[in-house]
Amino acid sequence: MAGASNDCAGMWQVGIDVLAGNRSNGLAAYLVNSLTVEIVKRGYVPYYGTASSNIASQRVAHRAGYYPAWVCAYKVNFDGYAL
């Protein structure tokens, strides 16, 4: 399944999920690419966001024609908390 959300006025974020039995055959990249083309046809800027630790998702994005444009990182300080 692939979908897009209009996170702001001119940009739509692409999302993808493929059932485990259908992975590793290029379906995700195909769906992301097809959805990207449709978003562009509608006059919006598509973007694909994923966690820096999600290598599989990064590969899908790359195969669909996306490239890294920015990176977000978060830091949590656990000092004083019992884990």
Disulfide bonds with the S-S distance in Angstrom:
none
